[in-house]
Amino acid sequence: MAASDTNMQASAQVNDQLITSDDPHHPANHICTLCRNFYNLGWVTGTGGGTSIRKGPHIFIAPAGVQKELMQPENIFVLDYAARTYLRKPPVLKPSACTPLFLAAFDRGAGCCIHSHSQWAVLVTLLVERDATQTGKKLEDKCFEIERIEQIKGIPQGRGKQGMLGYFDKLRVPIIENTAHEEDLTSSLEVAMDRYPDTYAVLVRRHGVYVWGDDVQKAKTQAESLDYLFRMAVEMRTLGLPWTTE
C-alpha cells in the first residue's frame, strides 16, 4: 500500500474518532437524540430543522437531507470553529444550510443552537404580521411579545446577566423575514441578534425559529419554554385574550 493511501486512511480514521463515543452526551450522540425528540414534538418533520453543538474547538452539525428520527452519529459533520473548515464530512451527505446561522449564535457565546419548524412558531409570526397590517405599523419593527405567563421564567434575562425573566417581565422575540434559501437569512439574523442582545431566539416569518443557549441543556429548556409560549399565544388569540397588558 502506498504511503499516501496509508496517510489518507489514517486521516479518515482520526476524523471518525471525532464522532465515535459511548458517552450519550457526546455531541454526535446527543444531536441524534435531540433530533429524535424534536421529531416526536413535530418540530423537524421531513428533513427540516436542525441542531448544532459546540464542544471546545469543534462544531458538530446535523446534516441536510436526513430524516431527523433516523439520524446516526456517522451522519454528523464536524467543523473547526476557528478555521471554519470541515474536519469531517460524511460521504454523499450535504452540510446543513443552517450552518452559517448556527455559527452566528456560536460567535455570540452559544454552546448549542436549535432550529425548529414548529407550527406554533410559524403561526405566531403570522398573527404578528396580521396585527401589523391591521394597525398600519411597520412590520420590520414588530416582535412577538408576551407577559404574565409563568413559563416566561424558563427564559434567561440576557447574555451576561444573572437569573431568568420573571412573571411580570415582558418577553420579546424578534422576527425576521424569510428568504428563498436558508443561508440567506444569516445577515438579518445577525442584525436581530445585535439589535436585541438579550434575546436567545429569533423567529423567522412563515418558517420557524432559531433558539440558542450557553449549553445543550439551556438551549433545549429555552426551546421547549418558547414553544409552550408560542402555542399558548395562539390559543389565547382564539379566545380573544391579549398577549400583553398594553
Summary of the structure (lengths in Angstrom):
residues: 246
radius of gyration: 19.2
end to end distance: 74.4
largest distance: 74.4
contacts: 763
relative contact order: 0.13
helix: 43%
strand: 20%
